[in-house]
Amino acid sequence: MPAPLRKSRRRPSIGLLTGTLAGALLFTLPGTMYATAAPDAAHRTHSSPDTRSAAAGDDWLHTEGSRIVDENGKEVWLTGTNWFGFNTTERVFHGLWSANIETLTRQMSERGLNLIRVPISTQLLLEWRAGKAAPSSAVNTYANPELEGMTTLEVFDHWLALCKKYGLKVMLDVHSAEADNAGHIYPVWWKGAITSEDFYTAWEWAAERYKDDDTVLAMDVKNEPHGKPAESPRAKWDGSTDQDNWKHACETAGNRMLAVNPHLLVLCEGTEIYPRDGENWASTNAQDYFSSWWGGNLRGAADHPVDLGEQQDQLVYSPHDYGPSVYQQPWFQGDWNKQTLTEDVWRPNWFFLQESGTAPLLVGEWGGRLDGGDNQKWMTALRDFIAENRIHQTFWCLNPDSGDTGGLLLDDWKTWDEAKYALLEPALWQEDNKFVGLDHEVPLGGLTSKRGVSVSEVAATDQR
């Protein structure tokens, strides 16, 4: 059965104008935020593209089989969350209308989140590239006086400096072509005036801008390519160079980014459907396809693996997975559990890639509400599966304004949902009761952290 349109998740709540703060109109809409940084202090120098030897403070990562390792070959575990807003009409992190940017960043690091996936839009990257960044009315300067007068690009770069301060790393994700709160619903990476070439050009610009800053470790090429058999456009996965072939688009974007910065991790999500044996993409019959969540079907990688050439060791596959509160998929019918989900969904759609040693996985989105029932049962099962198999993950999400999942924060943007965090916490990288960051110099949580350590403080022999 084809995956649904998840119409509530990350969409604005119609008519929820919450009032004004410091003269800015605030809406409960989902999004991400960007800013320009001070040069030098906010950027580290990376090692030569021709060598794998790590300079002091160099945190770039690459893959070895199904593992992600640092430049010294030490295995790491990327475990974090999503903070959206830069992908939306506000063009900046949601929540800055009431919460302080540094407080939230520090809290995420202190709670053991070592990687933040930041949804953006191609449109916003192109605006930044053209020098058209502007301030956002969604920033409350009473709560964030340090952001007074900043453009969205300056806010983003200011935030990168905070991530550096607290030992956090960042993954950018083109969530939609246009700066649109519901842009993720469109199935492909081009739309309207935004062409496929614009998509590639925007990624090249982002790779160039941050090529000397190992705070930005990874690029998730496009959020949730999808579409049903009879829909047009829709994302397919095959060996062609057709515009709608997601594999080709991921390779093209990935190789163009890696030509600029060969140290980036390039994440390739799945599609929604993939033809059954003996069938092909010409069929418009849903019964001729395997179907999964948007971005959650990586079966095509078995027949047509993504090829990044000499930088193949920068490839990470990234499925998304959700529970029955988002949609009652067929595998949630009857008596189901972690074992049936493994056999019916996770292994055939994506876990086979890690299990075979082909490439690492990072579950870029998973999350939901604690309902005391089936959705919580699914969340617990996937949490355990992730922890047992040391799968990289970024939980959806920090934002409380994600319509069908909620977030790690409650509606005031200041109080943490302790029950939801307690469910997530076993899937965060910890050694000897310490949260482990991905920075080699700064402990997760900052230099004064009591609970966090840097990756250099963890011996390889101590890792699972």
N, C-alpha and C positions, 0 to 999 in steps of 0.2 A: 504493500500500500504506500503510495507516495507520501512523503513528509508534508506537514501542513505549512501554511503561512502562519508564523507565530506572530500574530498581529499585535499583541499587547506588549511584547518584550521590547523595551527601549523606545517605545513610542511615547509621544507626549500625551498627557491626559488633557483632553479637550476642555478648554475653559478654566483650567486651573491656574488662573492668574493669582499669585499669592501676595501681591502688593509691591511696595517699593522700599528699597533699603538704600540709603545714601543716594537717592535720586534715580536708582536703576530699577527697571521693571524686571521682576523675577518670576519665572515660570518653572513648574516642576517638569522639566524636560531632560532627557538623557543626553550626554555629550562628552567631549574631551577638550583639553586645553593646551595651548602652545605658547612659547615665548622665546625671545632672543636673549642670548647669554653674553656675558662679558667674555671676550676672547681670552686667550692664554689661561687664566686661572681656572676656567670651567672646562678646559680641554686638555687631555693628555696626548702625548705623542705616541703613536703606535709603532711597532717594529716594522722593518722593511717587508714589503709584500713577498720578497724572495726568501724569507727565512721564517722558521717556526720558533726560533729562540725568543723567549719573552724578556722584554726589558722590565726594569723595576716598575711596578705599578701597572703593568700591562695585563688586562683582564680578558682579552679576546678568547673565544672558545671555538672548538671545532669538534667533529665527531670521529669516533672509532667504532665501527660496527653500530651497535645499538646504544652506545654510550655517548654522552657529551663530556668532553674533557677540556681542561685548561691547556695553556701553551706548554706546560710541563708534563702533560699526560695524566694529570690527576682528575679522576672522575668528579663531576659536580652534579648537583640536583637542582633544577630550576623549579621553584615552587612559589607561586605568587597569586596575584589577583588582577582584575580589570578595573580601570577607572575611566569612564567614558565622559564625553562632552565635546572634545575637539572635533568630533565627527559631525556635530549637530549645527543647527543654525546659530547657536551661541558661540561656537568656535573656541570654546575654552572649557576646562573641566567643570562639570556640574558640581554644585555644592559650594562653590566660592561665593555664592550669594549669601551664605550664612556662616561657613566654617573657614578657618584659617589654613592656607595652603601648607605652611610649614608644620602646623600641628598635625594635620592628617598624614603628611609624609613621614614625620617622626613616628607617629603611632603605627603606621603600617610596618615600618622597619622594626620597631620594638616588638611587634607581635609576630615576627618571623617570616614576613612576606619578602622574598628576596628579588622578585622580578615583577614589574608592573607592565601589563599590556595596555597600551594607550591607543584606542581607536581614533582614527583621523579620517579625513576625506581627501580624495584626489584634488577636488576643487580648492581646499584650503592650502595644500602643498603648492599648487600652482599660483595661488595668490601670494603666498610667502615668496616663492621664487621670483615673482614679478615685482616684488617690493610693495605689495598692496596690503600688508598686514595692518590691522587697525585695532584699537581698544575694543573690548567687549563690555556691553552693558550688564552682562551676567556676573561681573566681578563687583562685589561689595567692598569698597575701599575702607569702610569702617572696620570690617572683619579682617581685611587684608591691606593695611595701609602701605605695605611694602610694594604693592602692585599698582599704586597710583600712577596713572598716565602711561602704563605699559601697553604695548600692542599685544595681540595674542601670541605672536612669535616670541616677544620678549618675556611673556609669562611662561611659555614653555621652556625657554632656556634658563630662566630663573629657577624653574622647578628642577631642571637637570642638575643645576648646582646644588640644590637641596638633596637630591638623590645621591650625589657624590658625597655630601656631608654625612649622610646616614647609611652609606654602604649599599644603596639600592641600585639595581640595574633596570633597564627599560627595553621594551620591545614595542616598536611601532606597528600598527595594523591599519591598512587601508580598509575601512569599514564600509565605505560607499563611495560612489563616484562624486556625488554632489553633497554639499553641506546640508544635510537633511536629517531630521530626527527619526524619520522612518526610512531612510535611504537603504538600510540593510535589506529591506524587502525586495528591492530590485535584484534580479538573479545574476547579473553579470557585472563586469568591471568597467564597462563603458555605458554612457547614458547621455542623451541630449547632446550638448556641445562638448562633452567630455569624451574623447576618443580613446581607443586602445593606445595610440601613440602618446597621448597626454598622460595616460596611466603610467607608461614606462618612463616618460620624461620626468614626471613628478618623483618617482622612486629614485631615479638617478640623482636628482637634485638633493633629496634627503640623504642619500648615501654620501654624496660629496660634502654636504654641509657638516655631517657628523663623523667623517671618516677618521678624524684624529681624536675622537672622544669615545673611549670604551665604556662610557655609561650606557650608550645606545648599542647594545650587543646584538640585537636581532630585528629582523623585518618580517612580519607576517604578511605575505604578498597581497592577499585579498580575503576578506571575511566572507565565509559561507557562500561560495558559488553554488547555484542550485537551479532548479527548474524541472518541471515534469515533462514527460515524453511529447505531449502535444503542444506544449507552450513554446512561444517564440518571443524574445530569445530565451535560450536556456543553456546552461553550461554542460558540456560533454567532456569526456576524457578518452582520447584515442591517440593514434600516432600521426595525425594530420597537423597541418599548419593553419587550419581554419580559424577564423576569428573567435569562434565560440568554443574552441578546444582549450579547456582550462590548463591541461598539462603544458601545452605549448606556451600559453600566456605566463605560467609560473616559471618556466625555463627562461623565457625571454626577459622577464623582469629580473629574475634572479641573476642571470648572467650579466645583465647590464649593471646591476648594483655591484656585483662582485668584481667587475672590471674596474670599478672605482675604489672599492674597499674589499679585498679578498678575505678579510677576517670576519665579515658579518655572518651570523647564522641566518639562513633563508628558510622560512617556514612555508610549507605548501599544504593547504587544507584539501579536503576531499570535495566531492560533488554531492548531489542528492541521489542520483540514480546511476546505475551502470548495467549494461545489457547482460542478460543471462546467457549461458553457453548456447551457441548457435544462433543468437540474435544479434542485431546491430542497431546503430543509432538511427536508421531509417524508420524503425517501427515507432508508431504513435500509441501503441497498446501498453498500458501500464503493467500488464501481466508479464511482459517480456523483459522486465527490468528488476534488478535488486534495488530496493529503496531504503534510505536511511534518513537521518537528520540532515538538514542543510549543512554542507561542509563535512558531514560525518562519514561519507562513503569513499574509502580509499582502495576499493577493490581494483580500480584501474591501474594502480601502481604495481600490481603483480604482472600484468600484461604489458604495460607501457610505463616503466619507471621514469621519474623525473631525472633528467640528465643535466647536471651542472658542470660537466667537463672536468677540468683540472681542479675545480673547487667542489667536487662531489662531496667532500668531507665537511661541507658547510650546510648540507641539506638536513632538515628536520621535517618530518610529516606531522600535521597538526589537525586531528579530528575534533569535532564538537559532539557533545552528548548531553541529552536532557532527559528529564523524568516525565511521569504520566501527568503531572499537573500542567505541563506545557502542551502535551498532546498524547492521547491514548494510542500509542503505537501498538501494532499487533503483538509484539513481544511482551506487552503488559497485560495481556488477556490470560485468564486462568491462573494456574499456580506457577509463579515465577520467582526466581531468587538469583543470587550472584552467579551461580553455576549456569543457569539457563541463559542469563544475559551474556555471560562469557562465550558460550557456545553459539548462541543465536545472533548476537549483535557485535560484541566487541572484537572477538577473534576474527571472524570472517570479514568485517568491515575495516579494521585497522590494526588490531593487536598482532596479527601475523607478521607485520613489518618489523616490530621489535623482537618478537619471539624467534624469528628466523635470523636475527642479527643484521638485517638489511639496512636499517636506519633507526635513529631514535624517534620517539613520539613525544609530543607535547600536547596534552589536551587543553586547547586554548580557551574553551568555555565549557563549564559544567556548574550547576548550582540550582538553587530553587528554594522554595519555602519549606519550613519545618511544619508539616501538617499532622505529625503524629500518626501518619498512615502510609500509603503507598509511595508518595513522593519522598518522604524521609527514608523509607526502606531502600529506595533506589539510590538516594544520595549516600547512604551509609555503605551500600554495596560497592558503588563506584569509588568512594573514598578508600575503602579497604583494598580494592583491586589496584588502585593507583599506588598506595603505600607498599603493598606486598611486592609489586613489580617495579617499584622505583620509577614510575612514569612521570615525566615532567608535566607540570600543570599550572594554569592560571585560572583561578576560580572566578565565576561570574556571579557577583561583582562587588565592588566596594559600594556602589551607588544604591541608596534606598529607592530611587525612582525608576528602577527597572520593573516594568509593569507586571510581568508574570513570574518573576523570581525574587523580587526584593534584593536586599544587599547585606553586606556585613555591617553597615551602619543603619541605625534607625532613622526615622523621618526628620529628626532635628539635625542630622549630619554631624552629630557630636557623640552620641551614645552608641556604643558597639552592641550588636546583637550577640550577647555572650553565648547563647545556646548554639547559634549557627557557627560562631568562631570555634567553639569547642568541638563541633563536628569536623571542621576543616583542619584543626591544629595537628592531628596525627599525620596528615599528608604534607606537612611542612618539613623542610630539611633541618634535622636536629641531630647533634652528636653530643653525647655526655651531658644531656639536658641543656644544651646551648643551641640557639638558632644559628645556622650557618649562612653567611652571605656569599656573594660571588665576587666581591672585591678582595684583592690580595693585601691591601693595606688598611682599609677602614672596616672595623667590625660592623656587623649588621646591627643598626641602632645607633651608630656613631661611636666616637672615640671614648665616650664615657659609659658605653653600654655595659650593663651588668649581666644580660642574658644572651648577647650575641657575640659571635666571633667572625673573623674573616676566613676565607677559604684557605689561606696560607697557614692558619693555626690548626687545621685538621689534617692529621696524618693519613696518607692513602690507605694504610693498613687498618685504620679505624672504620673505613667506609664499608657499608653493606654491599 
